[in-house]
Amino acid sequence: MLTFLTETTLDRLLATFLISMVPVVELRGGLPYGIALGLPYPLALTAAVLGNMVPAPFIIVYIRHIFAWLRKHFVKLDGLITKLEQKAHVKGKIVQKYSVIGLCLLVAIPLPGTGAWTGALVAAMLDMRLKKAVSTIFLGVLIAAGIMTAVTFGAIRIF
């Protein structure tokens, strides 16, 4: 284990923050990890939420440019990029149908294929305004944090 990231409270905060930034893992992995490290709940929650939110505005603003650059310089990645775009468009249909409520729910449900990264990608593909998308994703992240809090503390009580 990476003990240098768990020695002090600041180390544990940083580890929780960084884990929450990772796609797929996001807050649903970072928050339980921070709690398992012994961080006080308010600190673990803050680090996980902030870590989960940091990539979202950058994804919304830059993902199309990144995809175009990757396609130009790494032709073999075109298939992967196309799959990501197709998944975003499929999930985007729900968001188009239910607007910001759909985006919020897409982010809030802590399951694979959902979360802030997916929500930001969908918002980018739908050309949502940054302010509207980020605030909606933030609300979804807060709801996901509530769900993960209940799951984490429920699991702690069981074990």
N, C-alpha and C positions, 0 to 999 in steps of 0.2 A: 504494500500500500504506500501511497505517497505521503509519508509521515511529515515531510516539510510543509505540507498544506493543512496539517491538523494540530500543530503544536500549540498555537495561541488562538485566542478568540478571533483576532484579525485574520489569521490563516484560514480558520474555519469559515469565516464570512466570505473570504475570497474564493475558497473552494466551492461554496454553495452558489455564489454569484456566477462563477465560470461554468459550473455544471448546468446551471439554469439557462445559459446562453447556447448550449449545444442543441442542434436540431434533433428532433425525435425525443430526446431526454427531457429537455426544457424544465419547466417548473415542476412537472409531475415526478421528476427524479431529483431535482435540486432541493426542494423543500423537505422531503423525507430524509435526504442525505444530511442536510444541515441539522435537522432535529436529532438524527441518529448520532451525529458528532457531539451532541450535547449543547448546541447553541440554544440560548433562550428563544422561545417561539417567536417573539416579535422581531428579533434580529434575523432568524432564519427566514421568516416570511418576507421581510424587507429585502434581504439579499436575493432571494429567489425571484421575487416579483421584478426587481430592478434588472437582474440578470436576464430574465426572460424578455423584458421589454426593450433592452438596448438594441438588439438586431432589427426589430420591426421597422422603424422608420427608414433605416438604410436599405432594407429589402424592398420596401415600397418604392423608394426613389430610384434605386440603382439596379434592381434585378434584371430588368429588360436590357439594360446596357451590358451587364455582366454576361447574360445569356448570348447576346449578339457577339461580344468579344470572344467568348468561349467557342462559339460556332465557327468564327473566323479563324481562330488560332489552333483549335483542337477539334478538328472535324469529327473525330471518332466519338466525341461527347454529344453529338447532335441527337442521337437516339435517346440518351438519358434526359437531355434538356427537353426534348419533345414530350417524353413521358411526364416529366414534371409539369409542363405547361398543360397537357391534357388533363392531368389530375386536378390542377388548379381550375381549369374550365368546368370540369364536372362538379366540383365543390362550389364553384362560382355560380352555378345555376340555382343552388339553394340560396346563396347570398342575394342573387338578383331577385328571386321570388320574395324573400322575406326582408330584404334590405339590411339595415344595420343589425336588426335582431338576428338574422341569419348568420352574419359575420360574428356577432358576439357569441352565439351558441356554438359555432364552428370552433372558436378559440376556447370556449369554456369547458367543453366536454373533454376530460383528460383521457383520451384514447389515442392509439397510434393513428397517424394521418390527420390529426387535429392539432391545435395549439397556435401559438403566436406566429411561428414561422409559416405555417400553412395559411393562416389568416392574412398575414402580410403579403404572401405570394398571390393569394386570391385577390386581395385589394389592389395589388399592382396590376394584375391582368384585367381587372375591371375598371382600371383608371379612376379609382376612388380618390377623392381629395385626401391629402395627407392628414390634415387635422381631424377629419371625420373618421378616417380609418384608424389612426393611432388611438384616439379616445375610445373607439369601439373595441379595439383589440385590448386596450388596458382594462376595460370593464370585464371582458371575457377572461383575462388573466386573473383578475381578482376573484371571479366566480370559480375558476379552476383552483385557485389557492384555497378557497373555502372547502371545495370538494376534497382536495388532497389533504387538507388539515383533518377533516372528518375521517378519511380513510386511514391516514397515518396514525392518529391517536386511537382509532378503533382497533387497528392492528396491534398497537402497543399494548392495549388492554387485553387483547386475546392472548398474546404471547407473554 
